[in-house]
Amino acid sequence: MTDDAILWYANRATGAVTLILFTIVVALGTAVRLRGRLPGLPRFGTVSLHRTLSLTATVFLALHITAAVVDGYVDITVLDVLVPFASDYQPLWLGLGTVALDLLLAVLVTSLTRARIGPRTWRAVHWLAYASWPAALFHGLGIGTDSGTDWMLWLTVSCVAAVLVALGIRLAHTARESRRTPAELLRSAESRTAERAHS
C-alpha cells in the first residue's frame, strides 16, 4: 500500500471516529448539564468521561486534519484549516469543517482556562459546541468520500438521532424546570450544593 493510500484511509477513518466521539461528547455534555449519571458511574464519573472523550476526540480530529494537510492528493494548507472558506478546494464543505474546528478550539481553550475566565464566560463559549457539531456533520457529508455508502449513512443517521434525543431530553428538562415553584427550585439548589460537598 502506498503512502498516499495510507493517508487517504487514515483521513477517512479518523473523520468517522471523530464524528462518533464528538456525538458522544455532545450527548454526555447534556447528561452533565442535567446532573445525570450513567449506569454504574457516580455523577462525577459522567463529567470525567465527558472530559476524557472530549480530549480523545480532539486527538482524532488533529490526526484527521494532519492526514488531510499532508496528503498530496488535494492541496489543503494550514491556512485553509484555520480560515473558513479560504480554500480553493471545495470551499463550502472544507469551510464548514474549518468553522467546526474554530468553534471547538474556542471551547477547548476556554475549558482549559475555566478557572481564570469564570463559569459564566466558560458556559457562554461552551454553547458553541452545539454549533460546531452540525457544521462538522455537514462538512463530512459534503466532502467525505464515504458519504454515499450505506455504512456512513447509518452512522450519520445514528449520530443525528443520538444528538436529537439528547437535545430533546434537555429541552424537556428545561420546560419542566420552568414550571417549578420558587420553593422547589430552592430545595433543588440546596440538594445540589449538598451533593457537591460530598463528592
Buried (B, 14 or more C-beta within 10 A) or exposed (E): EEEEEEBBEBBBBBBBBBBBBBBBBBBBBBBBBBBEBEEEEEBEEBBEBBBEBBEBBBEBBEBBBBBBBEBEEBEBEEEBBEEBEBBEBBBEBBBBBBBBBBBBBBBBEBBEEBEEBEEEEBEEBBEBBBBBBBBBBBBBBBBBEBEEEEEBEEBBEEBBEBBEEBBEBBEEBEEEEEEEEEEEEEEEEEEEEEEEEEE
